[in-house]
Amino acid sequence: MPPALEKSLQFLNVSFNKLKSLNGIEACINLKFLNASHNIISSASGVVILQSLREVVLAHNTLSIVKELGQLKNLQLLDLSNNKIIDTDKLAPLA
């Protein structure tokens, strides 16, 4: 993705793409909406850098650890349904 596009991108829908990771997403610093549902993503670690995010949809993936998402201070919607999450304690700051 061209650097100028990475910095201006605000909405990204990569659902239903059989993605295994979100590597490189941290370059999209102004991203406000991310839909990466219905993939095979096992880690959301790159997402935590994106402090502009307001909505994150990671439903129907293979996530088991999501503690890093608790650091997203501007988040208004978080959909983690149908994953393999084992601990949601670190998400408490979002409540």
C-alpha positions in Angstrom: 0.0 0.0 0.0 1.4 3.5 -0.9 2.5 5.4 2.3 0.2 8.3 1.4 -2.8 6.0 1.4 -1.8 4.3 4.6 -1.8 7.7 6.4 -5.1 8.8 5.0 -7.1 5.6 5.2 -9.9 5.8 7.7 -12.2 2.9 6.9 -10.9 -0.6 6.1 -13.0 -3.7 5.4 -11.0 -6.9 4.9 -13.6 -9.4 6.0 -14.0 -12.8 4.3 -10.4 -12.8 3.0 -8.8 -15.8 4.8 -6.3 -13.5 6.5 -4.0 -15.1 9.1 -2.7 -11.8 10.5 -3.1 -8.0 10.4 0.7 -7.4 9.8 1.3 -3.9 8.5 -1.9 -2.4 9.7 0.0 -0.3 12.2 1.0 2.0 9.3 -2.7 3.1 9.0 -2.4 5.6 11.8 -5.7 7.4 11.1 -7.8 4.3 10.8 -11.2 4.8 12.6 -13.1 1.7 11.5 -11.7 -1.8 11.0 -13.7 -4.9 9.9 -11.6 -8.0 9.7 -14.3 -10.5 10.5 -14.6 -13.9 9.1 -10.9 -14.6 8.7 -8.4 -16.8 10.5 -6.6 -14.1 12.5 -5.1 -15.3 15.7 -3.5 -12.1 17.0 -4.7 -8.5 17.2 -1.3 -7.1 18.3 -0.8 -4.6 15.5 -4.1 -3.0 16.2 -3.2 -1.6 19.6 -1.0 1.1 18.0 -4.0 2.6 16.2 -5.3 4.9 18.8 -7.8 6.6 16.3 -9.8 3.4 16.1 -13.5 3.9 17.1 -14.9 0.6 15.8 -13.2 -2.8 15.5 -15.0 -5.9 14.3 -12.9 -9.0 14.7 -15.7 -11.5 14.9 -15.4 -15.0 13.6 -11.6 -15.4 13.8 -9.3 -17.6 15.9 -8.4 -15.0 18.5 -7.7 -16.3 22.0 -5.8 -13.4 23.6 -7.1 -9.9 23.2 -5.6 -8.1 26.2 -3.9 -5.5 24.0 -7.2 -4.2 22.8 -7.9 -2.7 26.2 -5.4 0.1 25.4 -7.6 1.5 22.6 -9.0 4.6 24.4 -11.3 5.9 21.6 -13.0 2.6 21.0 -16.8 2.8 20.9 -17.6 -0.6 19.4 -15.7 -3.8 19.7 -17.1 -7.1 18.3 -15.1 -10.2 19.2 -17.9 -12.7 18.9 -17.2 -16.2 17.8 -13.6 -16.4 18.7 -11.6 -18.6 21.1 -11.0 -15.9 23.8 -9.9 -17.2 27.1 -9.5 -14.0 29.2 -11.3 -10.7 28.9 -10.0 -9.1 32.2 -7.6 -6.7 30.3 -10.6 -5.3 28.3 -12.1 -3.8 31.5 -10.7 -0.3 30.7 -13.1 -0.2 27.7 -16.2 -0.5 29.8 
